Amino acid sequence: MNNAHEQGSQWRIYMFQARYFVFSRTLARLAHTIAFAAILIGAATASAAGLLSPADGAIPPLTIKDHHVNVLIQDEYAITEVEQSFFNPHPTDLEAIYSFPIPENAAVAEFTMWIDGKPIIGEVMKKEEAKNVYTKEKEAGRDAGLTEQDGHKTFDISVYPVRAGKETRIRIVYMQALKTDHGVASYLYPLEEGGVDEEKLRFWSTNPEVAGAFSFDLKLRSASAVEAVRLPAHPAAIITQAGPGEWGVHLDNQGPMAQSQEGAGAGKVAPATSFRLDKDIVVYYRLPASLPPSVSLVAYKPSPEKPGVFMMTLTPGDDLKPIPAGADWIFVLDLSGSMEGKYGALAEGVAQAITRMRDGDRFRIIAFNQAAWEITKGYTPATEANRRAYIDTVKAQTPGGSTNLFDGLTLGLTHLDADRPCAIILVTDGEANVGETSQRAFVELARKKDVRLYTFVMGNSANRPLLEALTEASGGFSMAVSNSDDIIGKILVAKSKVTHQALNNATLKITGVKAAELTPAKIGAVYRGQRLTLFGRYFGGGKAQVELSGKVGAEARSYKTAFDFPETSAENPELERLWALARITEMKREIDNFGPNPDLKTGIEDLAVEYGLVTDYTSMVVVGEEVFKKLGIDRKNLARRDIELAAAQSRSNSAPRDRRVDSASPMFTGSQASVNSSGAGGAGAVDGIYLLTLLFMAALALFKKGWNLGRV
């Protein structure tokens, strides 16, 4: 199959096979109705990546002349290269500030700026030092660039000067490990800014339009066959296949197959048009369901004497059973002023969920703005009369006031019935701004209750650090969601997780080879269909014994294998950055959870400078080569990029390698889980896909531990 239409048809056939299927057009209409709702902290708005200029119009806007994206996916991680040029149509030199959402688990490896026609790669420094270098060069009228991280929200790139009547060209390269769930992997190029930073939005206006050429090219190189590739939000994409595991995706705004912003269908002709950076590009690819469960290893160790780094991927077999049905439902609804214009759609979603409850179910409804209160009078039986009465009550509420998220969640967590399974669904569209707002307090709240936390995070710039910290504290899982995602696929994957047992208190043990600084340090729970990815350092090489252990209910389980760690391997130097980023993420979480820690901050700075990473505490600065030399700035990142580019070129000249290492001693048995495999939809804890639709589009679910995690 060599076109997008045929790929979409195959994907739809696959989805129809899944149990509990709900007609896709109904879901699509629901998605359009409530797509702007955010889950927990992330708000999906029309805000986009783009140039920023003061909202008062004091500085004239610049133009994004060209925007080109090249993505390579191989060895279970992606390298994304973004090159763009800014044009200044005004008679004076100006500063360009470009902002784009932080991709999930992404390590910025390169910021290049063309100075006097030559590309200059940036170096990472402590944040204050980098800012000072940029400011001094700017004040002196010399070329300089700076990439900073704005907390969990965006990467902000400052470039000076964009000469009057001329262009300035930059390049950003970032790397990220990809997630595969139920045999389906996905890549997201984030363009929807997220709109959660109200202060920033008040100060800046955004120009997200590419006036000239836009292109997006993705190359997928897999040692395993890939059955299908799909872009649900971009049906005009050109999809090609060069081999069983080699695929290509192309989008542009030039020529007869230009990507229409009005959604031209596959095979239709769309006129060449300017391209707006306000819609995420999501690419799915599906692996064969016949693939066995496995362990794969990618390592980088250029010298026998020095430590190496590795990325280990575990894909368990489908041995987690469905769990019994039954539930209490607690809705915690945001009635703050930011819900004005949105609350009607969210109330309708809650109404649909309540309507489809079964006899014997119960529900509570909590509301909050600057305070929290209960609309129902305790647990209410889901009789037809009660459903009808409280649906009307919910729809009659009027949003207003600020957002005390902590008090709303606290009230929702009261009076839990230990004898019944329970789901708490929190519906909100913004960050907490009054009352308790610290991450530490939210984590402590989650730990006080015997609950699992499941987060469905919609939109970029969401507070992923908070969501992931809550997930870790409760042993639950998080799932990122974009408006460009395939809705039914996300729902089926989520449904499979919450309706089946999990491997709880999971730990990974490596013996025979000295391994250290494994991340994540705490695995927690492993859910059905989940592919587990871990990074670590190792010393020496040779045969290692690897054991994954945990409990399913009261039953102890252990999965074992043995394989060799290479003494040397020079193929994948990018792993050093990915390992360092994983370590930094865990260290930063400790700071967010427990407060400032000078030692951890220093550790983050040291790792980030050594491995060339932009973080909360470090930035990447570009100046002229003579300035780097004058300031005594070591060109570590330039040397690292030379090594990475040489390795990438070498990989491109050979076929992708099969990274499985447990063929001789399989760690798991059976087959991998998929949404259409046996039991995927089984008798589950959620009655009807509408509840999961609500969960997916507008909710945080906290389930009692003893219900769906095999601890009954």
Secondary structure, DSSP 4 states (H G I P E B T S, - for coil): --SHHHHHHHHHHHHHTSTT---HHHHHHHHHHHTT--STT----S-BSEEEEETT-SS---EEEEEEEEEEEETTEEEEEEEEEEE--SSS-EEEEEEEEPPTTEEEEEEEEEETTEEEE-EEEEHHHHHHHHHHHHHTT--EEEEEEETTTEEEEEEEEE-TT-EEEEEEEEEEE-EEETTEEEEEE--B-----HHHHHHEEEE-EE-S-EEEEEEEE-SS---EEE-TT-TT-EEEEEETTEEEEEEESSSTB---TT-PPTT--B----EES-S-EEEEEE--TTPPPEEEEEEEBS-TTS-EEEEEEEE--S-PPB-----EEEEEEE-SGGGTTTHHHHHHHHHHHHHTPPTT-EEEEEEESSSEEESSSSSEE--HHHHHHHHHHHHH----S---HHHHHHHHTSS--TTS-EEEEEE-SS---SS---HHHHHHHHHHSSEEEEEEEESTT--HHHHHHHHHHHT-EEEEE-TTS-HHHHHHHHHHHHTB-EEEEEEEEEESSEEEEEESS--EEEETTBPEEEEEEEES-EEEEEEEEEEETTEEEEEEEEEEEPS-B-S-THHHHHHHHHHHHHHHHHHHHH---HHHHHHHHHHHHHHT---SSEEEEE--HHHHHHHT---HHHHHHHHHHHHHHHHHTSPPPP-B--SSS-SS-S----TTSTTSS-S-SS-SHHHHHHHHHH-EEEEEHHHHSS--
